[in-house]
């Protein structure tokens, strides 16, 4: 098997977010905050609104258009600078879908059936789920590999999909006897790689959760953020002074993780400061911190959304830049596969 190490390829970061609703604190701490940090570390970064992924479950067309622009505003307001990173909308770069078709022929049905996200989202109603939802990971592999991306910053929930991306790359390389696609590495870093629901510490905070109280939206105002944190589910005990005291306390751990991620500290560092405090004291501290960090983002998002011409211009330019990379990689893929006229 040809396992081409990532180091044979130019280091390149790729990641995406679905415009399937408003952005959450989970998307911010698990993804967006890392995206801008990686860009500021001077890496080549490519970021994308994955609208083709979003439509694997029903999206109202007008809402999808709005959510895509709002997501673009969220990227920029969170620090992704279109002068430094390539920022665009997935459907504007057709090579993603074209490579996904090739990967549909490489990936195996059994691989897809094992995906936790497929099982969670299709649930007991798999017969009625879209074919696109089933094939979602093959499109995600194409999103990444159409750039020969070597690193993908994601939250913990996406780790399995990156492993599948590596399986697709390895099988393609093996079947065609080439070293063409890299073995991409997931980058899952920070204290909040899995931000949990504020109402249920066993569930991921998600933009499509029916309960708005379960999440903090990047567009929430200061009062709403404070209220949601005040009402967040917790237990009656005081905070421990070490991380191991948070075992079996998922809600408490979640709030401490969020605090740690906002302040770029480890959980132990946070607990050295707040250990012994009751939630009645800790929650207002967390609420103040969340408001201080998120308010500038929501203000900037509102400013950008006031006139979407600028966002549309940024996305059009990003798509053109992206295609400078994707067109030659897809052409070469077609040649390897034996497709004539590529
Ligand atoms: N709760 C979370 N904690 C940490 N990271 C998270 N991410 C999402 N939720 C959390 C990360 O955000 C990036 C973009 O995710 P996505 O929108 O493409 O899809 P998702 O993971 O399915 O996010 P949602 O909010 O749960 O969307 P819906 O509800 O539409 O399915 C990824 O890097 C993800 O890890």
Boltz pocket constraint, residues with backbone or C-beta under 6 A from the ligand:
constraints:
  - pocket:
      binder: B
      contacts: [[A, 16], [A, 17], [A, 18], [A, 19], [A, 20], [A, 21], [A, 24], [A, 26], [A, 27], [A, 28], [A, 29], [A, 30], [A, 31], [A, 153], [A, 154], [A, 155], [A, 156], [A, 157], [A, 158], [A, 192], [A, 193], [A, 194], [A, 195], [A, 196], [A, 204], [A, 205], [A, 206], [A, 207], [A, 208], [A, 209]]
      max_distance: 6.0
